[in-house]
Amino acid sequence: MKFASVLIGGLLSSMSVGAFADVIHFNAQTYDELRREGKPVVIHTDATWCPICRKQKDLLSTIEEEPRFQRVTVLVVDIDADKAIMQSLHLTKRSLFIAYKGDTEVGRSIADTDKESIETLFAKTL
């Protein structure tokens, strides 16, 4: 299996190799295509200065190791660098996860740092 390891805007450290399909910087074309194809997608709004976001990134590193999430693509939106994306998607919070099963939003979580509840949210995309 091939996995992405991405440095987002020079602000995030490299993500570890794991079971996620991809952890990538948000791209509208990729987002639309994945949802249209019915694939599991999670958007994560992030800020480098945010302690909750840092904790969430650490949790993502452990969650991505789980094979059951190998088809999930995580699209990261940097709230400081990606203001136009934040506005176009009507995102107003940092530390936000929005889970999609295809074209349907199946859940969201704000400022959650509990591994089990984040895994539960991710599982809704499958």
C-alpha positions as CSV (number, residue, x, y, z in Angstrom):
1,M,0.0,0.0,0.0
2,K,1.1,3.5,-0.8
3,F,0.5,6.3,1.7
4,A,1.1,10.0,1.5
5,S,3.4,11.8,3.9
6,V,2.8,15.5,3.5
7,L,4.3,18.6,4.9
8,I,1.5,21.1,4.9
9,G,2.6,24.6,4.0
10,G,5.9,24.1,5.9
11,L,3.8,24.2,9.1
12,L,3.1,20.6,9.9
13,S,5.6,17.9,10.6
14,S,5.6,14.8,8.4
15,M,2.8,12.4,9.1
16,S,3.9,8.8,9.8
17,V,3.2,6.0,7.4
18,G,0.0,4.4,8.3
19,A,-3.3,3.0,7.3
20,F,-5.1,6.1,6.0
21,A,-5.4,6.3,2.2
22,D,-4.0,9.8,2.4
23,V,-3.5,12.7,4.7
24,I,-3.2,15.7,2.4
25,H,-3.7,19.4,2.2
26,F,-7.2,20.3,1.2
27,N,-7.8,20.4,-2.6
28,A,-11.3,21.2,-3.8
29,Q,-11.0,19.0,-6.9
30,T,-9.9,16.0,-4.7
31,Y,-12.6,16.7,-2.2
32,D,-15.3,16.8,-4.8
33,E,-14.0,13.7,-6.6
34,L,-13.7,11.6,-3.5
35,R,-17.2,12.5,-2.3
36,R,-18.7,12.0,-5.8
37,E,-17.1,8.5,-5.9
38,G,-18.6,7.6,-2.5
39,K,-15.3,7.4,-0.7
40,P,-14.7,8.1,3.0
41,V,-13.4,11.6,3.7
42,V,-12.6,13.5,6.8
43,I,-11.8,17.3,6.8
44,H,-9.6,18.4,9.6
45,T,-9.2,22.2,10.3
46,D,-5.8,22.8,11.8
47,A,-3.7,25.7,13.2
48,T,0.0,25.2,14.1
49,W,-0.3,27.4,17.2
50,C,-3.4,25.5,18.5
51,P,-2.6,23.0,21.4
52,I,-5.8,21.1,20.7
53,C,-4.8,20.7,17.0
54,R,-1.4,19.4,18.0
55,K,-3.0,16.8,20.2
56,Q,-5.4,15.8,17.4
57,K,-2.4,15.4,15.0
58,D,-0.8,13.1,17.5
59,L,-4.0,11.1,17.8
60,L,-4.3,10.9,14.0
61,S,-0.8,9.4,13.9
62,T,-2.0,6.5,16.1
63,I,-5.5,6.2,14.5
64,E,-3.9,6.0,11.0
65,E,-2.1,2.8,12.1
66,E,-5.4,0.9,12.2
67,P,-6.1,-1.1,9.1
68,R,-9.9,-0.4,9.2
69,F,-9.2,3.2,8.3
70,Q,-7.1,2.4,5.2
71,R,-9.7,3.8,2.8
72,V,-10.2,7.1,4.7
73,T,-8.7,10.2,3.2
74,V,-8.0,13.1,5.6
75,L,-8.0,16.5,4.0
76,V,-6.3,19.2,6.2
77,V,-7.3,22.8,6.1
78,D,-4.9,25.3,7.7
79,I,-7.2,27.9,9.2
80,D,-4.5,30.7,8.8
81,A,-3.2,29.9,5.4
82,D,-6.5,28.6,3.8
83,K,-8.9,31.4,4.6
84,A,-10.6,31.2,1.2
85,I,-11.2,27.5,1.7
86,M,-12.5,28.1,5.2
87,Q,-14.9,30.6,3.8
88,S,-16.0,28.5,0.8
89,L,-16.8,25.5,3.0
90,H,-18.4,27.7,5.8
91,L,-15.8,26.4,8.3
92,T,-15.6,28.7,11.3
93,K,-13.7,26.7,13.9
94,R,-10.3,25.2,14.3
95,S,-9.8,21.6,15.7
96,L,-12.8,20.5,13.7
97,F,-13.3,17.1,12.1
98,I,-16.1,16.7,9.5
99,A,-16.7,13.1,8.4
100,Y,-18.3,12.2,5.0
101,K,-19.5,8.9,3.7
102,G,-19.5,9.8,0.0
103,D,-21.6,12.9,-0.5
104,T,-23.3,12.7,2.9
105,E,-21.9,14.4,6.1
106,V,-22.1,11.7,8.8
107,G,-20.7,13.6,11.7
108,R,-18.5,16.4,13.1
109,S,-16.4,16.9,16.2
110,I,-15.0,20.1,17.6
111,A,-12.0,20.3,19.9
112,D,-12.2,16.5,20.5
113,T,-9.0,14.9,21.8
114,D,-10.5,11.6,22.9
115,K,-9.1,8.8,20.7
116,E,-12.1,6.6,21.0
117,S,-14.6,9.3,20.0
118,I,-12.5,10.4,17.0
119,E,-12.2,6.7,15.9
120,T,-16.0,6.5,16.3
121,L,-16.4,9.5,14.0
122,F,-14.0,8.1,11.5
123,A,-15.8,4.7,11.5
124,K,-19.0,6.5,10.4
125,T,-17.3,7.1,7.1
126,L,-16.9,3.4,6.3
